[in-house]
Amino acid sequence: MLSVTPTTAHARDTVHVFGKWFAADCYDTGQAGQPPGLTHLRLVITQAGRAWTVASDITASGKDFTFDVPVRLPHALQPGTAQLKVVDYGAPARIQVSP
């Protein structure tokens, strides 16, 4: 699960990106203990065929495998919808870029 707060912002604004359940395994076959959180995660924002890496080397931790990172939006974002995604994991979160 990935979310962005606030969901509407201007280019160059800072938003907070919260991720939950970013575990390296689910341990659903009887393994003991808790699986490790994912490490070296990378956040990418995309809009109109362009992509920008906005955060990297993120580690999910805690019992819910979470992370909460501030992200400064790229200055080149245009008004409209953009998507923020953890590369190779989960569904993207949408953000509305204001004029």
C-alpha positions in Angstrom: 0.0 0.0 0.0 1.3 3.4 -1.0 -0.2 6.8 -0.2 0.8 10.5 -0.6 -0.1 13.4 1.6 -1.2 15.9 0.5 -2.8 14.4 -2.6 -2.7 17.8 -4.4 0.5 19.9 -4.6 2.5 22.2 -6.8 5.7 21.2 -8.6 8.6 21.8 -6.2 6.4 21.2 -3.1 7.3 18.6 -0.6 4.9 15.7 0.0 5.1 12.8 2.4 5.0 9.3 0.9 3.9 6.5 3.2 4.3 2.8 2.4 2.9 -0.2 4.3 3.4 -3.9 3.9 6.7 -3.8 2.0 8.0 -7.1 3.3 10.6 -9.3 1.6 8.4 -12.4 2.1 5.1 -13.3 3.6 6.1 -16.4 5.6 2.9 -18.1 4.7 4.3 -21.6 4.6 5.1 -21.9 8.3 8.5 -20.2 8.7 9.2 -19.0 12.2 9.6 -15.3 13.1 8.9 -12.3 11.0 10.1 -11.8 7.5 12.6 -8.9 6.8 11.4 -5.6 5.4 12.4 -4.7 1.9 15.5 -2.5 1.5 17.0 -0.3 -1.2 13.5 0.7 -2.4 13.3 3.5 -5.0 10.4 5.9 -5.6 9.7 7.2 -9.1 7.2 9.8 -10.2 5.9 9.6 -13.7 3.8 12.0 -15.9 3.2 12.1 -19.6 5.9 9.5 -20.5 8.6 11.1 -18.3 10.0 9.6 -15.1 12.0 11.1 -12.2 13.6 9.2 -9.3 12.5 11.2 -6.2 13.9 9.0 -3.4 16.1 6.0 -3.1 17.7 3.6 -0.6 14.5 3.4 1.4 14.1 0.6 4.0 10.7 -0.7 5.2 10.7 -1.5 8.9 8.6 -2.3 11.9 5.9 -4.9 12.4 3.9 -3.4 9.4 6.9 -3.0 7.1 6.4 0.7 6.7 8.3 3.8 5.5 7.5 7.5 5.6 9.7 9.8 3.5 9.5 13.4 2.5 9.7 13.8 -1.3 10.2 17.1 -3.2 8.3 17.1 -6.4 10.3 17.7 -9.6 10.1 21.3 -10.9 9.3 19.9 -14.4 5.9 18.4 -13.4 3.0 19.9 -15.3 -0.5 20.6 -13.9 -2.5 17.4 -14.0 -2.2 13.9 -12.7 1.1 12.2 -11.9 1.8 8.7 -10.4 4.3 7.9 -7.7 5.5 4.3 -7.5 7.9 2.1 -5.7 9.9 0.5 -8.5 9.0 -3.2 -8.9 6.5 -3.3 -6.0 2.8 -2.6 -5.6 0.3 -0.2 -7.2 1.1 3.5 -7.7 -0.4 6.4 -5.8 -1.8 9.3 -7.7 -1.0 12.9 -7.1 -2.7 15.9 -8.6 -0.2 18.6 -9.6 -1.7 22.1 -9.3 -1.0 25.0 -11.7 
